[in-house]
Amino acid sequence: ACGQRHKIIAMALSFRPASPSDLPLLYSFEIASYPDDEAATLDKLIYRQKHCPDFFRVACINSETSIGDDQTTSSTSTSTEEIPIGFITSTVCQEFTDESMSNHDPSGSLLAIHSVVIKEGFRRRGFATRMLEDYVKFVSMTSPNISELVLIAKQNLLKFYTNCGFHVVGLSKIVHGKDPWFDLVLNLDEERKEEFWVVDSFAESHGEGNPASVVLMKEELVGTSKDRRWMQMVAQEFNLSETAFITKLASAPYGFENKSTTHYSIRFFSPTVEVDLCGHATLAASAVVYEKLLPKDDCEDGIVYFHANKEVLKVSRNEHGKVKMVFPWKDVVSMDENVEGKASLLQMLEKGLGIVSADILFLGVGTDREDVLVEVNHEAFSSIGATVLKLSELEKSPEYSRGVIVCCKGKDFDFLSRFFGPKAGIPEDPVTGSAHCLLAPYFGRLLNKNTVVGRQESKRGGSVECKLNDDSRDGKRTVTITGSAIFASNGKLLMT
């Protein structure tokens, strides 16, 4: 005897338009979810799918179907199919009344939601929230003519809808069954504005660490109205050392075997220029994704990949909730062989920071020539700022393109550091995660350690944990940077 066996292999939701063949199944969901005097008839579902198909959306999960002999563990074939577990259906209207909701008026600007249904057995597991959030995002991105989503709900569902962004207007005049209903509305003009967060990275309390702004883009970062010029303008408005712009990628890029992993594109802007890599802004973006964007079920130990201009950054969280970021390992090349370049840097350091050559234990530049690393004795490190700093002098050397890292061995920490980046529009950075791509390998080698902890001694200050990963099997070397983050503010951008 042959048969089919279904096995759910993933709880990841996918969404698609409803087709006429879906309607009998979806109708069974409808009548199982609402009382007889509230449930839509099959004819109404047919009307809405025919006249308003763009706004009739189905939520599906994946199922693996094995076709073969039920009496044996072998099967002749295996396929994956989508199984509907819920749907949302709406019509467009000019005004929100019982009469107007009965028909579809494509010239209207209000989208009236009639049904938000999840199949019994999948309720109270977060699926309805994810389905409605996707629906709101879909409508806001694809239907600029729709200004508001409107619906009616009973008292017991008000919390669900308000958690999804709706606002309660008051008791509804619409009569639908015997119980009272409430009018709710979600303003899509507000929804279409980019949301932002300001996050203190590498901080244990407010006022510490390095603040970065994170902007969630609702469009792809390239080829839209939100171009590089707009991002630079926003970064200048925030006037923090870095602003990260992130957008979720619809699917895992080519080369990633696990298609269920989460991927975001990310770009970094100082107030004056775009940069390829920023540690504290990556930490801030990671905190936003884990705490604000990912479904709670996916947050425990889920891996997130950020696709930057030149690197793919892998982040996760440890058992204490701190963010772990895998960054490229960067070696430092001594300037001893470059006599002319060394002289240029020594002059720059003395004029700009008051560091004299007698106090310098090592002077080098990263292999990518972005940053200068200068190790000094502890006394010289503590004396930086005793005289007026002339940071404009740091812009005069052509030997590097981004920043100057001044460091020394520490007592309570493995090393202390400060980062000056006037070339990137940052006089002094409070805590610089990406600088530890150089600092960790340098002090790891110096101290013969695989794990080092540094303290950036800026006015705000912050601690950075670093683990060196030197895989001799494939020659890949990385630095895992770990830190905590605290949310400082949140809002919507008014800049268009």
Secondary structure, DSSP 8 states (H G I E B T S, - for coil): -EEEEEEEEEEEEEEEE--GGGHHHHHHHHHHHS-TTTS--HHHHHHHHHH-GGGEEEEEEEEEEEEEETTSS--SEEEEEEEEEEEEEEEEESS-STTGGGS--TT-SEEEEEEEEE-TTSTTSSHHHHHHHHHHHHHHHH-TT--EEEEEE-GGGHHHHHHTT-EEEEE-S---SSS--EEEEEEHHHHTS-EEEEEEET-SSTT-SEEEEEEE-SS-SSSSSS-HHHHHHHHHHHTSS-EEEEEE-SS--TT-S-TTSEEEEEEEE-SS-EES--HHHHHHHHHHIIIIIS-GGG-SS--EEEE-SS-EEEEEE-TTS-EEEEEE---EEESTT-HHHHHHHHHHHHHHH---GGGEEEEEEETTSSEEEEEE-HHHHHHTTSS---GGGGGS-TT-SSEEEEEEE-SSSSEEEEEEEGGGTEEEES--TTTHHHHHHHHHHHHT-SEEEEEE-SSS-EEEEEEEEEETTTTEEEEEEEE-EEEEEEEE----
